[in-house]
Amino acid sequence: MSDDGSSTETSAGHLRNAARALGAVDYEAARTGLLHHLELWVPDLRAARPRWQWLLGALGYEQFQSWDNGVSYRLGPTYIVLEQSPALIEGSHERRRAGLNHLAFHAGSRPDPDQLV
């Protein structure tokens, strides 16, 4: 806590504490309906990795696995995969097409997201 009584803990700290607290919960009952994992196919893993690593790290994710064409980051029971798949077809993502429009992460209290950008 700071002198004015507000929390000085970062969003990553909040999320790490929440993930630790989940360790005492019955995962089978508690995780039903939660996101298990998200796999993002990228055209260039070397370019995508630093773009995602800073954000996921700030949100409390830690690197989980790494292989030639991919890497995963985990927070509690959820993980996010970045993969440069050989099955990827040409073309860029357009959020107005059918499919995924955007991802939104919880990032702590209101000032915490502002600190990320």
Secondary structure as UniProt FT lines:
FT   TURN            3..4
FT   HELIX           11..22
FT   TURN            23..24
FT   HELIX           27..30
FT   TURN            32..33
FT   STRAND          37..41
FT   HELIX           45..58
FT   TURN            59..60
FT   STRAND          62..67
FT   TURN            68..69
FT   STRAND          70..75
FT   TURN            76..77
FT   STRAND          78..83
FT   TURN            86..87
FT   TURN            95..96
FT   HELIX           111..116
//
